[in-house]
Amino acid sequence: MLKKLNISGRNSAGGDSGNSGTSKAIKWISALVVIYVLVVLAVGFWWDHEPDLFDVKDVTANMAQRQNDDIVVGYTTTAALVQVAETLLEKRGGYITNDVLPPGSLMDNVPNWEYGVLVQVRDMARSMRQNFSRAQTQSLEDRDLTIAEPQFNFDSASWALPATETEYRSAINALRSYMSRLSAPGADARFYARADNLRTWLSDVESRLGSLSRRLSESAGKVTTDSDGNVTEVQNAWDEIDDIFYEARGTTWALVHLLRAVEIDFRDILEKKNALVSMNQIVTELEQTQATLWSPIILNGSGFGLFANHSLSMASYISRTNASIIELRNLLSQG
C-alpha cells in the first residue's frame, strides 16, 4: 500500500512540474508578443513623419562644393531633384512603400506621401530627358538622363531582386553625373532654359494638380450631372480619404522645391515674360499645404459643418495653385 502511494505521489509531482513549465512558457511568449507589439507601434509612430521643407539654394551650394562643380543654368533644378529623391529614400524610416514587415507594411500615410513625391520626380526626370537637355526633337538624348528616367519608373513596391531603393539610387547617381558634366568646361551635357520647355513641364504639373483637386473634393461628396441630365453623387470610400490627402501632401512638398529651383534656372525667361511674380505666388500657395497637421486623423466634415474637412482645405490650395499655373503658362506663351 505504501509503495503504491509513493508512486502516486511522484506522478502527481511530475504532473505539477509539467504544468508549471507550460504556464511559464505561455507567460514568456505572451510577454514577448506584448513587447513586440509595443515596439512595432513605437517605431511606426516614429516613422509616421513627413520631412520638412529644405532650402534649395543651400542644398545646391553644398552639392556643388562637395562635387567641386560650378553652379550653371540647370544645376539648381537637377540638385533639387536629387535632394527630393534622396529624401524619399533617406527620410526617417527610409523608403517604406516596399516594406513587407511591420511596421512599414501596416502603414499607409507615409507610403501615399511617397507616391505623391515619386510622381513628381518621375515627371521632372522625363521632362529633363525629353525637353530640358535637348535643343530640338532631333537632338540626341543625354546619356545619363536616359539611365535616370527609366530607373525612377521602376516598380515602387519591389522589395528584392532588385529592391526599389537600389534602382532609385542608380537614378540619383546618374543625375549627379549629369550635374557634373553640366558644369564641366566644354562638357557635352546641356540644359536649355527656354519658355517652351518650361511650359511643357508646367502642363504636366497642371494635369496632376487638376486630378488631385478633383479627387480631394470628392472626399466630401460631389454632385455631378451627365449629358443626359442624370444627377449622381460621387464620394470617395472612407478608407481612401487619408490616402488621397497624403498623396497630395507629397505632391505639393516635391513641387515646392522643384518650382523654387526652376525659378532660379529660368529667372531670365520669367523676368522677360513678366512672370516672376506669378511663379512666386504659386510657390507661396503650395507652401501653405505643408502647414502642421494637428489632428491625428484626416477629418471629413461637411463644408459648413462642425468639424473640419482637411481634404477640402487641401483642394482649395491646389485649385488656386492650378489656376495660377494656367496663367503662368499663358504668360510664357506670349511673345
C-alpha angles and dihedrals in degrees: 000000000000091000091054091049092051092051091049090051093052092050091050093050091049091051092051091050091052092049091048092052092049091049092052092049091052090049092050093048091048091049091050091049091051091048091048092051092048092049091049091050092048094048091045090052090050093049094047092091135119116219118246123247115271132212108257094202094052093047091050093049092049093049092048091050094049093047094038091236133148117239104242132163108299095021094099094050091049092046091051090050091050092050093047091051093046091050088053089059102032105039121114106307093012120238107345106176094086097042113130097186132061137303093025094044090054096049125092108165098068095040089055089047088052091052092053090052092045093054090056092046090052093047093050093045089052093049091049091051097043103033121004096053097043130074093208141348092273093054121109117259118248111263095226095046091052086062099042099048099055093040091056086055092058116123106290093210101050111123101179146016084049115002119220091239091058093055095045092049089053088053091050091051090052090052090051089052090051090051093053093046090048093058098038117104111258093005122159094227116104140188117194110202096197129150093239092053092050092048090053093054092043088054089061091047091050091052093049094048093046091055093046092049091053094047092048091050091052090060089079093040126268129213114220132183122208127212091273093055095253111150119215133170119227119199132166119242113263092246092054097054096084091040092060092042094055092043087056091049090053092046094051092043091057093043093054090062098039092049092047089053093046089051088060098044095042096039095118092052093045092051092047091052093043087240102122093096090051091052091050090050091052093052093045090052092050092049089062089065089065095062115132113278106222098181116088089218135036105258119215105194122154120272094263099021133119095265129055124257107217093186093057091048091052091045090054093056093044093048092053090047091050092051090051091050091053089052091048092051089052091052091050091052093057119096 
